[in-house]
Amino acid sequence: MRDFLPADVRKRNYVINIIKEVYESYGFEPLETPSVENLETLMGKYGDEGNQLVFKILKRGEKLDEALVTGGNASVNERGLSDLALRYDLTVPLARVVANNKNDLPKFFKRYQIQPVWRADRPARGRFREFYQCDVDCIGSESMVVEAEIISTACKILEELGFVNFIVKLNDRQLLFDILNACGIDGSQYPIALTAIDKLDKMSPDDVFSEMQNKGIGSANVIQLRNVYNKVYEAWQSGIEVNGVVLSQCVPNGKDPDLSSRVKMRLREIADLVGGNKVVVQPFLARGLSYYTGAILEIALQKSDEYPDFAGSLGGGGRYDGLIGMFGKEQIPACGFSLGLERILVVMEERGMFPPEIAESTPADVMVTIWSDETVADSLKLANELRAQGLRVTMYPQADKEDKQWKYANSIGVPWICTVNQEDIDEGVVSFQNLRTREKYREPVSKVSAKIKEQAA
C-alpha cells in the first residue's frame, strides 16, 4: 500500500481518463460499490488460494467481545472473529449488485468500474496489496459478440496508451476440463490442477508439474498432461498457424466427444470476430479464479529487442455465467475483463511512454508573487483574473524577498512568474517573465493570458 506524490497522481489520472473515455465510447456505464463487503459475500468465490488472500476485518465492540468469550481465547477461529472484508475484486460485488437490482437494470447491462481492491498478497514488481482494477463487464447475453467487444475494448485502450507488442491469450475453462479429463485427472482434483497450470507463465514446467504431484495428482496423470503441454508448446514455438495447430493438439477423450469441438469452434469464432492477429488460443491459460465458466482471456506483453525487460499480464477476465445466480434466484450470463492499472503504469514509466505534457507537468502555468503586505489584495485580484482567462495560477503565500519567490517558482517547475509591485499597480500593468527563456514582458492584465498561451503554443 503506497502513497502517491503529485507527479504519480497526474500519470495515474492520465491513464484512468483514457480508460474511461474508451469504455464510455463502447457504451459502458459507470458503477461504484463499497470498499467493504460482508465476508460471506466474498468467501468461496475465488478458490482456495484466493480465499486466503482476502483481507478480513475484525468484528467490533460487543460483537468482538462476545466472539472471544464464546470461542475461548485458545480456540476461537478466524471466521468467528471476522464478519466483513475488504473488496478482493470488482466482479463479485458486481454480481451482488446485479442480483439485488435486477428490476432496475436494463436487460443487457454494460458497466465499467475503476476502484481499488485489496489482497493480502506478497508484494512484487507491479504487484501490491492495494491496487486499482479497471473493469468492464457485459451482463445478460451468451453471445460471442460480448467476448469480442470486450477484447476490442481492452485492445483499443492499450493502443491509445501507446502499447504495440501485446497479444490476447484466449482459452475456455471447458477445454481445460476436457484436457484434464482426457489425462485421467479426477474432477475433484481440477482446482489443484488449474491452480498449478495457471502458473506456467510464472514458473518452470518442472516446478508446475512437480507441484501437482506434491498435491496428490498421480504421476501417470501428470506425465500424460505434460505430454499434451509439450505438444502445445512446440506448436506455440513454431509460430505457424498457431491457433489451428494448438487447437488440433487438444482432442481429449471426454464424456461428450462433441463438446470440445463446440468449444474450439467458439474460440475460433471469437478470434475471427475480433479480427487482426492479436488473439491467440492458448489451451494452458487457466486464470486462477474459480468462478470462470467459459471463455477466459488475458492480455500479455511480449518481450522484444527494444523492450526485453518486461513480459507479463496487463489484465485478464472471462465468462462467469454462474456467479450472479449465487446471489439470486436466476442464473444470468456475464462476461468481463479487468485491466491492471499498476502494471500498466510500471511499464509506461520504465519505457518513457507518457507524453511530455504529463511526464513534465507542473502544478500551475503561472505563479503570482506578493510584493509586500500592502499589495496582497492586488496579487489575489490578479490571480483570480488570470484564472478567469483559463490559466492555472498558484500564489506565493506571503510577502518575501524577490529571489526567494523566484527560487520557489523554479523548484516547483512553474514556467511563468507575474510580479505585482507598486509601480505596476499605479500604471495598471503586469510584469511577467518566462522562467525558461528569461524573456520579460509588461502588459495590461487583459493581455497576459494571450501572451502566455501564445508562447506555449
Secondary structure, 3 states (H helix, E strand, C coil): CCCCCHHHHHHHHHHHHHHHHHHHHCCCEECCCCCEEEHHHHCCCCHHHHHHCCCEEECCHHHHHHHHHHHCCCCCCHHHHEEEEECCCCHHHHHHHHHHCHHHCCCCEEEEEEEEEECCCCCECCECCEEEEEEEEEECCCCHHHHHHHHHHHHHHHHHHCCCCEEEEEEEHHHHHHHHHHCCCCHHHHHHHHHHHCCCCCCCHHHHHHHHHHCCCCHHHHHHHHHHHHHHHHHHHHCCCHHHHHHHCCCCCCCCCCHHHHHHHHHHHHHHHHCCCCEEECCCCCCCCCCCCCEEEEEEECCCCCCCCCCCEEEEEEECCCCHHHHCCCCCCEEEEEEEHHHHHHHHHHCCCCCHHHHCCCCCCEEECCCCHHHHHHHHHHHHHHHHCCCCEEECCCCCCHHHHHHHHHHCCCCEEEECCHHHHHHCCEEEEECCCCCEEEECHHHHHHHHHHHHC
